[in-house]
Amino acid sequence: TSIEDNAPLSPGTYSFLSRRISQRVGEVARGFGRLSPKQRGQLFRDINQGIKQISGVDTRSQLREKHYEEVMTFIQDWEPSTATKTILRQYVAEAE
């Protein structure tokens, strides 16, 4: 099982994970109203940073099968950091 746990994510699983991250960022972004691509990028940085922290990898491409369930749960529960939320609210206020 150690070999299986340490196996890289299959391309299909990695693709599904990436789509789920995009979906979650989209769900959260709608709460802020209209965001620019740069602002949405801040949300992607925030969620990816969290994924790297909980799994102990340097990049998402280093995720292993053993990380999959924990990462999926994290994505489902993810909310941006207070700093990221504050920055996005500032952008929205400036745009109005």
N, C-alpha and C positions, 0 to 999 in steps of 0.2 A: 504494500500500500504506500510505502514511502516514495517509491518510484512514480506511482500514479499521482500521489499528492503533489509531487514536485514537477510534474509534467507541465509544459507550457499550455496555456489555453489554446484550444483548437481555433482555427480561423473563424469558424462559424460562431463559436462561443464568444470570442473576442468581439466580433462584429455585433452580436446581440447586446453585449455589455455596452459597447459604444453607442448603440441606438438608445438603450435605456438611459444612459447618461444624458444624451441630447433631449430625450423626452422630459426627464426630470428638470433639466435646466429650463426648458420651455415652459413647464408648469410653473416654476418659480418666477421666471421672467414676466409672465402674464400679470403677476401680482404687482409689478412695478409700472405697468403700462408699456408705452412704446420705448424700447431700448435700442440703441445703435449696436451694430456688430461689435464694436469695441467694448461696450458695456456688457453685452452678452459674454464676451470673451473673459471678462472678470469673473462671471459666474462659473464658466468652465474651469478657469484657473483655481477657483475656490474648491469646487467639487473634486478636481483631480488632485489637489494638494491633500485633501482629506483621505482620498483613496490611497495615496502613497503613504500617508502617515499610518493608517490602520493596517496596511499590508506589509510595510517595511521595505518597499521597493523604491527604486529611484525613478522609474518610468512605468507607465501603465503596461507597456509591452513586456515587462518583466513579471507580470502577474502569473501565478500558477493555479492549477486546479484547486489546491488547498485554500486559496483566497476567495474563490468564486462566491460561495454562499455569504460569507461575511461582507464582501464588497457589494453584492446585490442588496443585502439588508441595509447597508450604509446608504446606498443610492436612494432607496425607498424613503428612508428617514431623513435624508440630507436637507439641511437648511443652510443658506449662506452665513458666514460669520457676521458678527455685528459690524465689523469694519467694512466688509463688502456691502452690506445693506445700507450703511450710512453713506458710503460713496455713491451708490446708485440713487439713493434718495436725493442727494445733492445734485446729481446730473438732471434728474427729473424736475427738481425745483428750478434749476437754471433754465431749462428748456421752456418752462411755462411763462 
